[in-house]
Amino acid sequence: MLNRGAIIVRPKQPFLDWAAQLDVTGHLPNPNDEQTVYLIPEYDDDIEAVRILSEGYDVIFEAELEGWHTRQSDWPKNRTFAMFREWFDIEFHSVVEDLCEYAIEDDEGEA
């Protein structure tokens, strides 16, 4: 078991509305599609998990915006934690089990 928790966020209507105004193809993010899993420090309860998220939500918010539209000038301004909670459904997972027998590596190949 890893000493990490995990967060999965799924876009809600405000995110979908923002995405729709930028896309002329009619293709929108699907909240039921596979989503990115973000690892966070381990936590003991939901209150601590929300505190951890409130300190780092901006990184996730930007990653989700970037995943849909790379032009930062089109991103919403003044992104707050309250806005993040309005734009995304949030799932916390306190148990992260590593079933692989090899080192975890990031995109740069560092362990």
TIGU-343408 format. One record per atom (N, C-alpha, C, O): residue number from 1; residue in one letter; x, y, z. Coordinates in pm, 1 decimal. Layout:
N
<rolo NUM,"A",<X,Y,Z>>
...
//
This chain:
111
<rolo 1,"M",<85.2,-117.4,0.0>>
<rolo 1,"M",<0.0,0.0,0.0>>
<rolo 1,"M",<89.7,123.6,0.0>>
<rolo 1,"M",<189.8,129.0,71.4>>
<rolo 2,"L",<52.8,220.8,-79.6>>
<rolo 2,"L",<129.6,345.1,-88.2>>
<rolo 2,"L",<85.5,442.3,21.6>>
<rolo 2,"L",<-28.5,438.0,67.9>>
<rolo 3,"N",<175.8,528.0,61.5>>
<rolo 3,"N",<142.1,631.4,159.3>>
<rolo 3,"N",<85.4,753.2,85.1>>
<rolo 3,"N",<135.1,865.1,98.0>>
<rolo 4,"R",<-17.3,728.1,9.1>>
<rolo 4,"R",<-85.1,830.8,-70.1>>
<rolo 4,"R",<-236.0,806.4,-64.9>>
<rolo 4,"R",<-282.2,694.6,-41.8>>
<rolo 5,"G",<-309.9,912.4,-86.8>>
<rolo 5,"G",<-450.5,904.0,-116.0>>
<rolo 5,"G",<-467.0,941.1,-263.1>>
<rolo 5,"G",<-369.3,972.4,-331.2>>
<rolo 6,"A",<-588.9,937.5,-310.9>>
<rolo 6,"A",<-612.6,972.3,-451.1>>
<rolo 6,"A",<-739.4,1056.4,-461.9>>
<rolo 6,"A",<-833.3,1043.4,-383.4>>
<rolo 7,"I",<-737.6,1142.3,-562.0>>
<rolo 7,"I",<-854.4,1224.3,-594.1>>
<rolo 7,"I",<-886.9,1203.6,-741.1>>
<rolo 7,"I",<-798.2,1204.1,-826.4>>
<rolo 8,"I",<-1013.8,1185.8,-769.2>>
<rolo 8,"I",<-1063.5,1184.2,-906.5>>
<rolo 8,"I",<-1167.2,1295.3,-915.2>>
<rolo 8,"I",<-1255.5,1305.4,-830.0>>
<rolo 9,"V",<-1156.4,1378.4,-1018.0>>
<rolo 9,"V",<-1255.2,1483.8,-1039.0>>
<rolo 9,"V",<-1326.7,1458.2,-1171.3>>
<rolo 9,"V",<-1266.5,1416.3,-1270.2>>
<rolo 10,"R",<-1455.8,1484.6,-1169.8>>
<rolo 10,"R",<-1538.8,1468.3,-1289.7>>
<rolo 10,"R",<-1605.8,1602.1,-1320.2>>
<rolo 10,"R",<-1660.0,1666.6,-1230.5>>
<rolo 11,"P",<-1602.0,1643.4,-1446.5>>
<rolo 11,"P",<-1659.5,1774.5,-1480.8>>
<rolo 11,"P",<-1809.4,1779.6,-1455.3>>
<rolo 11,"P",<-1882.9,1685.0,-1483.3>>
<rolo 12,"K",<-1852.6,1893.7,-1400.9>>
<rolo 12,"K",<-1993.8,1921.5,-1380.7>>
<rolo 12,"K",<-2037.6,2026.6,-1483.6>>
<rolo 12,"K",<-1957.5,2068.9,-1567.0>>
<rolo 13,"Q",<-2161.2,2067.5,-1477.9>>
<rolo 13,"Q",<-2219.9,2152.9,-1580.7>>
<rolo 13,"Q",<-2143.1,2283.1,-1606.6>>
<rolo 13,"Q",<-2127.6,2320.4,-1722.9>>
<rolo 14,"P",<-2095.0,2353.1,-1505.1>>
<rolo 14,"P",<-2020.6,2476.4,-1537.0>>
<rolo 14,"P",<-1896.7,2450.8,-1623.2>>
<rolo 14,"P",<-1866.3,2529.8,-1712.6>>
<rolo 15,"F",<-1825.6,2342.0,-1597.3>>
<rolo 15,"F",<-1710.7,2308.0,-1681.1>>
<rolo 15,"F",<-1757.6,2274.4,-1822.5>>
<rolo 15,"F",<-1697.3,2318.3,-1920.5>>
<rolo 16,"L",<-1865.0,2196.7,-1832.7>>
<rolo 16,"L",<-1917.7,2158.5,-1964.4>>
<rolo 16,"L",<-1964.2,2281.3,-2042.5>>
<rolo 16,"L",<-1944.3,2289.1,-2163.7>>
<rolo 17,"D",<-2025.8,2376.5,-1973.7>>
<rolo 17,"D",<-2069.0,2500.8,-2039.9>>
<rolo 17,"D",<-1948.2,2578.9,-2091.3>>
<rolo 17,"D",<-1950.1,2629.9,-2203.4>>
<rolo 18,"W",<-1843.1,2588.3,-2009.4>>
<rolo 18,"W",<-1720.5,2656.8,-2051.5>>
<rolo 18,"W",<-1660.1,2586.1,-2172.4>>
<rolo 18,"W",<-1621.2,2651.4,-2269.2>>
<rolo 19,"A",<-1651.9,2453.6,-2167.9>>
<rolo 19,"A",<-1594.6,2377.0,-2278.9>>
<rolo 19,"A",<-1677.0,2394.4,-2405.8>>
<rolo 19,"A",<-1620.9,2404.5,-2514.9>>
<rolo 20,"A",<-1808.8,2397.9,-2392.9>>
<rolo 20,"A",<-1896.4,2410.5,-2509.4>>
<rolo 20,"A",<-1875.8,2542.8,-2581.8>>
<rolo 20,"A",<-1883.3,2547.9,-2704.6>>
<rolo 21,"Q",<-1850.2,2648.5,-2508.3>>
<rolo 21,"Q",<-1831.9,2778.9,-2572.9>>
<rolo 21,"Q",<-1701.6,2785.1,-2651.9>>
<rolo 21,"Q",<-1686.5,2871.9,-2737.9>>
<rolo 22,"L",<-1608.2,2695.9,-2625.0>>
<rolo 22,"L",<-1478.1,2696.2,-2692.4>>
<rolo 22,"L",<-1469.5,2594.5,-2805.5>>
<rolo 22,"L",<-1374.8,2597.8,-2884.0>>
<rolo 23,"D",<-1565.6,2505.3,-2814.8>>
<rolo 23,"D",<-1557.2,2395.5,-2910.9>>
<rolo 23,"D",<-1669.0,2406.0,-3013.6>>
<rolo 23,"D",<-1786.6,2411.0,-2977.7>>
<rolo 24,"V",<-1632.8,2409.3,-3140.5>>
<rolo 24,"V",<-1733.4,2420.8,-3246.3>>
<rolo 24,"V",<-1776.0,2284.5,-3300.4>>
<rolo 24,"V",<-1867.7,2276.8,-3382.3>>
<rolo 25,"T",<-1710.9,2177.4,-3256.0>>
<rolo 25,"T",<-1741.4,2044.0,-3308.1>>
<rolo 25,"T",<-1861.1,1979.4,-3239.7>>
<rolo 25,"T",<-1918.1,1883.3,-3291.2>>
<rolo 26,"G",<-1899.3,2032.6,-3123.0>>
<rolo 26,"G",<-2007.4,1970.6,-3047.2>>
<rolo 26,"G",<-1960.5,1857.7,-2958.3>>
<rolo 26,"G",<-2040.5,1796.2,-2887.8>>
<rolo 27,"H",<-1830.6,1829.8,-2961.0>>
<rolo 27,"H",<-1773.9,1726.0,-2875.4>>
<rolo 27,"H",<-1743.4,1786.6,-2738.7>>
<rolo 27,"H",<-1669.5,1884.7,-2729.4>>
<rolo 28,"L",<-1799.8,1728.9,-2633.1>>
<rolo 28,"L",<-1778.4,1780.2,-2497.9>>
<rolo 28,"L",<-1717.6,1671.8,-2409.5>>
<rolo 28,"L",<-1729.9,1552.9,-2439.0>>
<rolo 29,"P",<-1652.1,1712.8,-2301.1>>
<rolo 29,"P",<-1601.4,1613.1,-2206.3>>
<rolo 29,"P",<-1717.2,1530.0,-2152.2>>
<rolo 29,"P",<-1827.8,1580.4,-2132.9>>
<rolo 30,"N",<-1690.6,1404.2,-2128.6>>
<rolo 30,"N",<-1792.3,1314.7,-2074.5>>
<rolo 30,"N",<-1753.5,1280.1,-1930.8>>
<rolo 30,"N",<-1651.1,1215.7,-1907.9>>
<rolo 31,"P",<-1834.5,1322.5,-1834.3>>
<rolo 31,"P",<-1802.0,1294.1,-1694.5>>
<rolo 31,"P",<-1790.1,1144.8,-1664.3>>
<rolo 31,"P",<-1726.8,1106.4,-1565.9>>
<rolo 32,"N",<-1850.4,1060.8,-1747.9>>
<rolo 32,"N",<-1845.5,917.2,-1724.8>>
<rolo 32,"N",<-1724.9,850.2,-1788.5>>
<rolo 32,"N",<-1701.3,731.5,-1766.0>>
<rolo 33,"D",<-1648.3,924.5,-1867.8>>
<rolo 33,"D",<-1525.8,869.6,-1926.9>>
<rolo 33,"D",<-1421.0,850.4,-1817.9>>
<rolo 33,"D",<-1436.5,897.8,-1705.3>>
<rolo 34,"E",<-1315.4,780.5,-1853.4>>
<rolo 34,"E",<-1202.6,763.6,-1763.0>>
<rolo 34,"E",<-1143.9,900.1,-1728.9>>
<rolo 34,"E",<-1128.8,985.2,-1816.5>>
<rolo 35,"Q",<-1111.2,920.8,-1602.8>>
<rolo 35,"Q",<-1058.9,1048.7,-1555.9>>
<rolo 35,"Q",<-917.4,1030.7,-1501.3>>
<rolo 35,"Q",<-876.6,919.6,-1467.5>>
<rolo 36,"T",<-844.4,1139.1,-1493.3>>
<rolo 36,"T",<-711.2,1138.6,-1433.9>>
<rolo 36,"T",<-723.2,1114.7,-1283.9>>
<rolo 36,"T",<-815.0,1164.9,-1219.0>>
<rolo 37,"V",<-629.9,1037.9,-1230.0>>
<rolo 37,"V",<-621.4,1015.0,-1086.0>>
<rolo 37,"V",<-505.2,1098.3,-1033.6>>
<rolo 37,"V",<-392.8,1088.0,-1082.9>>
<rolo 38,"Y",<-532.9,1179.9,-934.4>>
<rolo 38,"Y",<-431.4,1266.1,-874.5>>
<rolo 38,"Y",<-394.1,1210.3,-737.9>>
<rolo 38,"Y",<-480.8,1191.8,-652.5>>
<rolo 39,"L",<-265.7,1183.5,-716.7>>
<rolo 39,"L",<-220.0,1135.8,-587.2>>
<rolo 39,"L",<-197.3,1253.5,-493.6>>
<rolo 39,"L",<-144.3,1357.3,-533.1>>
<rolo 40,"I",<-238.2,1235.3,-369.5>>
<rolo 40,"I",<-221.7,1337.5,-266.1>>
<rolo 40,"I",<-160.4,1270.1,-143.5>>
<rolo 40,"I",<-152.8,1147.4,-138.2>>
<rolo 41,"P",<-116.6,1348.5,-45.2>>
<rolo 41,"P",<-69.1,1286.5,79.1>>
<rolo 41,"P",<-178.7,1202.4,143.4>>
<rolo 41,"P",<-297.3,1231.7,127.8>>
<rolo 42,"E",<-139.1,1098.3,215.6>>
<rolo 42,"E",<-239.0,1017.8,284.1>>
<rolo 42,"E",<-311.8,1103.6,387.1>>
<rolo 42,"E",<-258.3,1203.6,434.9>>
<rolo 43,"Y",<-433.6,1063.9,420.6>>
<rolo 43,"Y",<-515.7,1141.2,513.0>>
<rolo 43,"Y",<-597.5,1046.0,598.5>>
<rolo 43,"Y",<-618.9,930.3,562.4>>
<rolo 44,"D",<-643.1,1097.1,713.1>>
<rolo 44,"D",<-715.1,1012.9,809.3>>
<rolo 44,"D",<-866.4,1020.6,798.0>>
<rolo 44,"D",<-936.2,925.2,832.2>>
<rolo 45,"D",<-918.2,1134.6,749.9>>
<rolo 45,"D",<-1063.4,1149.5,741.9>>
<rolo 45,"D",<-1098.9,1249.2,632.1>>
<rolo 45,"D",<-1011.2,1312.5,573.3>>
<rolo 46,"D",<-1227.8,1262.4,605.7>>
<rolo 46,"D",<-1274.4,1351.0,498.0>>
<rolo 46,"D",<-1237.8,1496.8,521.9>>
<rolo 46,"D",<-1209.4,1570.1,427.1>>
<rolo 47,"I",<-1238.2,1538.9,646.5>>
<rolo 47,"I",<-1203.3,1678.1,677.2>>
<rolo 47,"I",<-1059.3,1705.8,635.9>>
<rolo 47,"I",<-1030.2,1809.6,576.5>>
<rolo 48,"E",<-969.4,1612.9,667.4>>
<rolo 48,"E",<-829.5,1630.2,628.6>>
<rolo 48,"E",<-813.1,1622.9,476.9>>
<rolo 48,"E",<-732.4,1696.2,419.8>>
<rolo 49,"A",<-889.2,1534.8,411.2>>
<rolo 49,"A",<-881.4,1524.0,265.4>>
<rolo 49,"A",<-923.4,1654.8,199.2>>
<rolo 49,"A",<-859.3,1699.2,104.0>>
<rolo 50,"V",<-1029.9,1716.5,248.3>>
<rolo 50,"V",<-1075.5,1844.5,192.5>>
<rolo 50,"V",<-971.6,1952.8,218.4>>
<rolo 50,"V",<-948.3,2037.3,131.9>>
<rolo 51,"R",<-908.8,1952.1,335.6>>
<rolo 51,"R",<-803.8,2049.7,365.1>>
<rolo 51,"R",<-687.2,2035.2,267.8>>
<rolo 51,"R",<-635.9,2134.4,216.1>>
<rolo 52,"I",<-645.7,1911.3,243.4>>
<rolo 52,"I",<-536.0,1886.5,149.1>>
<rolo 52,"I",<-574.9,1936.4,10.2>>
<rolo 52,"I",<-495.6,2002.2,-57.2>>
<rolo 53,"L",<-696.2,1905.0,-31.9>>
<rolo 53,"L",<-741.7,1950.1,-163.2>>
<rolo 53,"L",<-749.0,2102.0,-169.2>>
<rolo 53,"L",<-713.4,2161.3,-271.0>>
<rolo 54,"S",<-794.1,2165.4,-62.6>>
<rolo 54,"S",<-806.7,2312.3,-63.8>>
<rolo 54,"S",<-671.4,2380.1,-78.9>>
<rolo 54,"S",<-663.9,2494.2,-124.5>>
<rolo 55,"E",<-564.7,2311.1,-41.0>>
<rolo 55,"E",<-430.1,2367.1,-53.6>>
<rolo 55,"E",<-368.3,2341.1,-190.5>>
<rolo 55,"E",<-270.1,2405.7,-227.0>>
<rolo 56,"G",<-424.6,2246.7,-267.4>>
<rolo 56,"G",<-364.5,2213.4,-396.1>>
<rolo 56,"G",<-460.7,2202.8,-512.7>>
<rolo 56,"G",<-423.9,2154.3,-619.7>>
<rolo 57,"Y",<-584.5,2247.9,-492.6>>
<rolo 57,"Y",<-685.4,2237.3,-597.1>>
<rolo 57,"Y",<-644.5,2308.2,-725.4>>
<rolo 57,"Y",<-681.4,2265.4,-834.8>>
<rolo 58,"D",<-567.8,2417.3,-712.2>>
<rolo 58,"D",<-534.1,2498.1,-829.4>>
<rolo 58,"D",<-452.9,2419.1,-931.6>>
<rolo 58,"D",<-467.2,2441.5,-1051.8>>
<rolo 59,"V",<-368.6,2327.9,-886.1>>
<rolo 59,"V",<-290.1,2244.6,-977.6>>
<rolo 59,"V",<-382.5,2151.3,-1056.0>>
<rolo 59,"V",<-366.0,2133.2,-1176.6>>
<rolo 60,"I",<-478.6,2093.0,-987.1>>
<rolo 60,"I",<-575.3,2004.3,-1052.9>>
<rolo 60,"I",<-664.2,2084.7,-1147.1>>
<rolo 60,"I",<-689.1,2042.5,-1260.0>>
<rolo 61,"F",<-711.8,2199.5,-1101.8>>
<rolo 61,"F",<-798.1,2285.0,-1183.9>>
<rolo 61,"F",<-727.1,2317.8,-1315.4>>
<rolo 61,"F",<-784.8,2303.4,-1423.2>>
<rolo 62,"E",<-602.1,2361.9,-1305.7>>
<rolo 62,"E",<-527.0,2397.4,-1426.1>>
<rolo 62,"E",<-502.8,2276.2,-1515.5>>
<rolo 62,"E",<-509.0,2288.2,-1637.9>>
<rolo 63,"A",<-475.5,2161.1,-1457.6>>
<rolo 63,"A",<-455.0,2040.3,-1538.0>>
<rolo 63,"A",<-582.2,2002.8,-1614.0>>
<rolo 63,"A",<-576.0,1962.0,-1730.0>>
<rolo 64,"E",<-696.4,2016.6,-1548.9>>
<rolo 64,"E",<-823.0,1984.0,-1614.4>>
<rolo 64,"E",<-854.8,2084.2,-1725.4>>
<rolo 64,"E",<-900.9,2044.9,-1832.6>>
<rolo 65,"L",<-830.8,2211.9,-1701.1>>
<rolo 65,"L",<-852.3,2313.0,-1804.8>>
<rolo 65,"L",<-758.2,2288.2,-1922.2>>
<rolo 65,"L",<-800.1,2291.0,-2037.9>>
<rolo 66,"E",<-631.6,2264.2,-1892.1>>
<rolo 66,"E",<-530.2,2239.2,-1995.1>>
<rolo 66,"E",<-564.6,2114.0,-2076.8>>
<rolo 66,"E",<-538.1,2108.2,-2196.9>>
<rolo 67,"G",<-623.1,2015.2,-2011.0>>
<rolo 67,"G",<-661.0,1893.1,-2080.6>>
<rolo 67,"G",<-768.8,1915.0,-2185.4>>
<rolo 67,"G",<-782.8,1836.2,-2279.0>>
<rolo 68,"W",<-843.8,2020.9,-2169.2>>
<rolo 68,"W",<-949.0,2050.3,-2265.6>>
<rolo 68,"W",<-909.3,2160.2,-2363.4>>
<rolo 68,"W",<-940.0,2152.6,-2482.3>>
<rolo 69,"H",<-840.4,2263.1,-2312.3>>
<rolo 69,"H",<-810.9,2381.0,-2394.6>>
<rolo 69,"H",<-679.8,2441.4,-2346.5>>
<rolo 69,"H",<-667.8,2479.7,-2230.1>>
<rolo 70,"T",<-582.6,2449.7,-2434.6>>
<rolo 70,"T",<-448.1,2489.9,-2393.1>>
<rolo 70,"T",<-424.6,2640.4,-2389.1>>
<rolo 70,"T",<-324.5,2684.2,-2332.4>>
<rolo 71,"R",<-511.4,2719.4,-2445.9>>
<rolo 71,"R",<-491.4,2864.3,-2446.0>>
<rolo 71,"R",<-536.4,2922.1,-2311.6>>
<rolo 71,"R",<-655.8,2937.1,-2285.7>>
<rolo 72,"Q",<-438.9,2954.1,-2227.6>>
<rolo 72,"Q",<-467.6,2998.3,-2091.6>>
<rolo 72,"Q",<-547.7,3127.9,-2086.2>>
<rolo 72,"Q",<-619.7,3151.9,-1989.3>>
<rolo 73,"S",<-536.4,3209.8,-2186.6>>
<rolo 73,"S",<-612.3,3335.4,-2186.3>>
<rolo 73,"S",<-763.4,3310.2,-2193.4>>
<rolo 73,"S",<-842.5,3398.5,-2160.0>>
<rolo 74,"D",<-803.6,3190.8,-2236.7>>
<rolo 74,"D",<-945.7,3155.1,-2242.2>>
<rolo 74,"D",<-994.9,3087.4,-2114.6>>
<rolo 74,"D",<-1114.2,3059.9,-2101.1>>
<rolo 75,"W",<-905.1,3060.6,-2022.3>>
<rolo 75,"W",<-944.0,2996.9,-1896.6>>
<rolo 75,"W",<-1017.0,3097.1,-1808.4>>
<rolo 75,"W",<-992.1,3217.3,-1817.6>>
<rolo 76,"P",<-1106.1,3049.4,-1723.4>>
<rolo 76,"P",<-1173.4,3141.0,-1631.0>>
<rolo 76,"P",<-1072.3,3206.2,-1536.7>>
<rolo 76,"P",<-975.4,3143.4,-1494.2>>
<rolo 77,"K",<-1096.3,3330.3,-1505.8>>
<rolo 77,"K",<-1009.7,3406.1,-1415.9>>
<rolo 77,"K",<-1055.2,3386.2,-1271.0>>
<rolo 77,"K",<-1167.0,3340.9,-1246.4>>
<rolo 78,"N",<-970.2,3419.4,-1177.5>>
<rolo 78,"N",<-1004.2,3416.7,-1035.1>>
<rolo 78,"N",<-1063.5,3282.2,-991.6>>
<rolo 78,"N",<-1170.7,3276.3,-931.4>>
<rolo 79,"R",<-991.6,3175.8,-1023.5>>
<rolo 79,"R",<-1038.0,3041.3,-989.6>>
<rolo 79,"R",<-1018.4,3016.4,-839.3>>
<rolo 79,"R",<-905.6,3013.9,-790.1>>
<rolo 80,"T",<-1126.0,2998.6,-770.0>>
<rolo 80,"T",<-1123.5,2976.4,-625.8>>
<rolo 80,"T",<-1155.4,2830.0,-594.9>>
<rolo 80,"T",<-1196.3,2753.5,-682.2>>
<rolo 81,"F",<-1135.7,2793.8,-468.7>>
<rolo 81,"F",<-1171.4,2658.3,-426.5>>
<rolo 81,"F",<-1322.4,2637.3,-438.0>>
<rolo 81,"F",<-1367.7,2529.2,-475.6>>
<rolo 82,"A",<-1398.8,2739.3,-405.9>>
<rolo 82,"A",<-1545.3,2729.2,-420.4>>
<rolo 82,"A",<-1583.0,2704.1,-566.2>>
<rolo 82,"A",<-1669.6,2621.4,-594.8>>
<rolo 83,"M",<-1518.8,2774.6,-657.2>>
<rolo 83,"M",<-1544.6,2754.6,-799.6>>
<rolo 83,"M",<-1505.7,2612.7,-841.1>>
<rolo 83,"M",<-1578.9,2547.1,-915.2>>
<rolo 84,"F",<-1391.1,2565.9,-793.5>>
<rolo 84,"F",<-1347.2,2429.3,-823.0>>
<rolo 84,"F",<-1454.7,2328.7,-782.4>>
<rolo 84,"F",<-1485.2,2236.2,-857.7>>
<rolo 85,"R",<-1511.4,2346.7,-664.9>>
<rolo 85,"R",<-1614.9,2254.2,-615.7>>
<rolo 85,"R",<-1744.2,2266.3,-696.8>>
<rolo 85,"R",<-1820.2,2170.0,-706.7>>
<rolo 86,"E",<-1769.5,2383.6,-754.5>>
<rolo 86,"E",<-1886.5,2400.8,-841.2>>
<rolo 86,"E",<-1864.7,2335.0,-976.9>>
<rolo 86,"E",<-1959.7,2286.6,-1038.4>>
<rolo 87,"W",<-1740.9,2332.9,-1023.6>>
<rolo 87,"W",<-1709.2,2283.6,-1157.3>>
<rolo 87,"W",<-1681.8,2133.4,-1162.5>>
<rolo 87,"W",<-1687.3,2073.9,-1270.1>>
<rolo 88,"F",<-1652.2,2070.6,-1047.0>>
<rolo 88,"F",<-1613.5,1929.5,-1048.1>>
<rolo 88,"F",<-1677.8,1851.9,-933.8>>
<rolo 88,"F",<-1688.6,1900.4,-821.2>>
<rolo 89,"D",<-1720.6,1728.7,-966.4>>
<rolo 89,"D",<-1752.1,1631.4,-862.9>>
<rolo 89,"D",<-1619.2,1573.8,-817.6>>
<rolo 89,"D",<-1531.3,1547.3,-899.6>>
<rolo 90,"I",<-1604.5,1554.7,-688.9>>
<rolo 90,"I",<-1477.5,1512.9,-632.0>>
<rolo 90,"I",<-1494.4,1379.0,-562.2>>
<rolo 90,"I",<-1584.9,1361.6,-480.5>>
<rolo 91,"E",<-1406.6,1284.1,-594.9>>
<rolo 91,"E",<-1402.8,1154.7,-527.6>>
<rolo 91,"E",<-1270.0,1142.8,-454.0>>
<rolo 91,"E",<-1163.6,1161.4,-513.1>>
<rolo 92,"F",<-1276.6,1111.8,-325.5>>
<rolo 92,"F",<-1156.1,1085.2,-247.4>>
<rolo 92,"F",<-1141.3,934.5,-230.0>>
<rolo 92,"F",<-1239.4,863.3,-208.6>>
<rolo 93,"H",<-1018.6,887.6,-239.4>>
<rolo 93,"H",<-987.2,746.3,-217.3>>
<rolo 93,"H",<-868.4,739.9,-122.4>>
<rolo 93,"H",<-759.7,787.1,-155.6>>
<rolo 94,"S",<-888.5,681.9,-4.6>>
<rolo 94,"S",<-784.6,683.6,97.9>>
<rolo 94,"S",<-688.5,565.5,89.2>>
<rolo 94,"S",<-583.7,566.2,153.8>>
<rolo 95,"V",<-722.4,466.2,11.4>>
<rolo 95,"V",<-634.9,349.5,-1.1>>
<rolo 95,"V",<-586.1,339.4,-145.0>>
<rolo 95,"V",<-665.4,328.1,-238.5>>
<rolo 96,"V",<-454.0,343.6,-161.1>>
<rolo 96,"V",<-392.2,327.7,-292.5>>
<rolo 96,"V",<-298.7,207.8,-282.6>>
<rolo 96,"V",<-198.6,211.8,-211.1>>
<rolo 97,"E",<-331.1,104.3,-352.7>>
<rolo 97,"E",<-255.2,-20.4,-349.0>>
<rolo 97,"E",<-173.4,-32.5,-476.1>>
<rolo 97,"E",<-226.9,-19.3,-586.2>>
<rolo 98,"D",<-44.9,-57.4,-461.9>>
<rolo 98,"D",<44.8,-75.5,-576.2>>
<rolo 98,"D",<64.9,-224.2,-598.9>>
<rolo 98,"D",<127.6,-291.2,-516.9>>
<rolo 99,"L",<12.6,-276.7,-708.7>>
<rolo 99,"L",<22.1,-419.3,-738.4>>
<rolo 99,"L",<140.0,-453.3,-828.8>>
<rolo 99,"L",<159.1,-569.7,-864.0>>
<rolo 100,"C",<218.4,-354.2,-866.4>>
<rolo 100,"C",<332.3,-376.3,-954.5>>
<rolo 100,"C",<457.4,-405.3,-872.3>>
<rolo 100,"C",<470.4,-361.1,-758.2>>
<rolo 101,"E",<547.6,-479.7,-932.0>>
<rolo 101,"E",<671.3,-514.5,-862.1>>
<rolo 101,"E",<790.2,-434.9,-913.7>>
<rolo 101,"E",<904.4,-478.6,-899.3>>
<rolo 102,"Y",<766.0,-319.8,-973.2>>
<rolo 102,"Y",<874.1,-235.9,-1022.5>>
<rolo 102,"Y",<850.3,-93.3,-974.9>>
<rolo 102,"Y",<739.7,-57.3,-934.6>>
<rolo 103,"A",<955.4,-13.4,-980.4>>
<rolo 103,"A",<951.7,122.2,-926.2>>
<rolo 103,"A",<850.9,209.8,-999.6>>
<rolo 103,"A",<829.2,194.9,-1119.9>>
<rolo 104,"I",<790.6,300.0,-925.9>>
<rolo 104,"I",<704.7,401.8,-985.6>>
<rolo 104,"I",<794.6,505.7,-1049.5>>
<rolo 104,"I",<890.6,551.2,-987.3>>
<rolo 105,"E",<764.6,544.3,-1174.6>>
<rolo 105,"E",<842.6,644.5,-1245.8>>
<rolo 105,"E",<749.5,752.0,-1298.0>>
<rolo 105,"E",<634.9,725.1,-1333.8>>
<rolo 106,"D",<800.9,875.1,-1301.9>>
<rolo 106,"D",<722.3,980.8,-1362.9>>
<rolo 106,"D",<754.8,989.1,-1511.5>>
<rolo 106,"D",<834.6,909.6,-1561.0>>
<rolo 107,"D",<695.0,1083.3,-1583.5>>
<rolo 107,"D",<716.0,1096.3,-1727.9>>
<rolo 107,"D",<861.9,1120.0,-1764.7>>
<rolo 107,"D",<904.0,1091.1,-1876.7>>
<rolo 108,"E",<937.7,1172.3,-1670.7>>
<rolo 108,"E",<1079.5,1201.3,-1694.0>>
<rolo 108,"E",<1167.5,1080.2,-1663.6>>
<rolo 108,"E",<1289.0,1085.7,-1682.5>>
<rolo 109,"G",<1106.7,970.5,-1616.3>>
<rolo 109,"G",<1182.0,850.5,-1586.1>>
<rolo 109,"G",<1249.4,851.0,-1451.2>>
<rolo 109,"G",<1337.5,768.9,-1425.9>>
<rolo 110,"E",<1209.0,943.5,-1362.5>>
<rolo 110,"E",<1267.2,949.3,-1228.3>>
<rolo 110,"E",<1184.4,865.6,-1133.5>>
<rolo 110,"E",<1061.6,865.6,-1142.0>>
<rolo 111,"A",<1249.3,794.5,-1043.4>>
<rolo 111,"A",<1176.8,712.2,-945.7>>
<rolo 111,"A",<1121.7,797.0,-834.3>>
<rolo 111,"A",<1057.7,745.0,-742.9>>
//
